[in-house]
Amino acid sequence: MPHTTTISRMTTTGAPPRLSTLAQWADRHFKWLLVAPAVLLILALSIYPLLFSLVVSFINYDFQVPGHAFVGLKNFERVVFDPVARWSLLLTACLSSISVAIEFVLGLLVALT
């Protein structure tokens, strides 16, 4: 018994219906509307503290005194020439170097076993 196969042609039903201008805009920008709150939150939690600390570094900021006087680079000069600050920076650099070296060796040992 012979088997016959019929091939049918695909027919198009015409162009898809056009979307309205609002629907086109929503289709294009809806993903950005969903991402916007997260982006704004990240910016608020990262950029604002960075800018605030930059501003505070140039003024004499005191919680007990209501006014803030501009002191320029005097705060940076105080940190550079302060022996306690220099000692704490040295200890921080040593601690960071030792920690990175230990973590590198331990990570290498774990990777090789």
C-alpha positions, 0 to 999 in steps of 0.5 A: 500500500503506497503512502502519499504525503501531502504538502500544504502551502503556508498561507499568511493571514496578512500583517499583524495588527498595528499597536497603538503609540502607547502600546509601542512605547510600553512595549519598548520601555516597560523593562526599564520601568521595572528596573528603575526602582532598583537602579535608583535604590543602588544610586541612593545607597552608593552615590549619596554617601560618596558625595556626602563624605567628599563634602564633609572632608572639606568642612569642619563637621561637628555634630554638636556645633550647628555651623560648618566652616570650610577648612579646605585641605586642612583635614587631609593635612591633619591625617597625613602628618598625624602619627596615629593615622600613619601607624593605623594605615601601616597596620591596615596595609600589613593586615591586608597583605597578610590576609591576601597572602594566606587566602591565596595560598589556601585557595591554591591548596583547595584548588589543587586537591 
